[in-house]
């Protein structure tokens, strides 16, 4: 009999569609969807509010340790995939603000911050039936995940998606600027010393450039089923 699947790791660069695909797969499999990026964003937001320097790894790690970050099913029907509570406050949309976006990579590069986040993420994933999405899930957080997907798309395609999202929100930023930001973020996430963005040796690399969301979901689900059947 094939192994029943319980933990799925989905990693990849910013904007590759990990969250959309992860959430849809979780809904189809009846699993919990957990986006680990929100935890780093929550620490960045709290650091901004408390004016803790992004260079002070120890203070940031202590902050990460004492913050209470909860990820719940959506509590409001406003297009959100989940509700994030930071010490009880709904910060779901605040975590997407530009000042958080600008700071989060600098927060995520500290080893002490990552250790704390990884510990919390492993605790969350322990009961299983979870699709965990991030940058280091297959390599560090869940090295024994039942299936590991590394989702990629060209920088141009990811910038197009991000640009469309920003324009829809009323932003007037131009595409070239968004593309430059995507490239800069990729370089930062893949060149950091601790847990750089890279596929696990046993990850299935899936390039969804030029594919619709639905096609990507269908094909990734088929890949996961193949892994399970082979197990
Ligand atoms: O996926 P996202 O854009 O919400 O991630 C926000 C930041 O956190 C991004 O700079 C990468 C970092 N991150 C990380 O280092 N490890 C993770 N598991 C998830 C996110």
Boltz pocket constraint, residues with backbone or C-beta under 6 A from the ligand:
constraints:
  - pocket:
      binder: B
      contacts: [[A, 14], [A, 36], [A, 37], [A, 38], [A, 40], [A, 41], [A, 104], [A, 105], [A, 108], [A, 133], [A, 134], [A, 135], [A, 136], [A, 137], [A, 189], [A, 195]]
      max_distance: 6.0
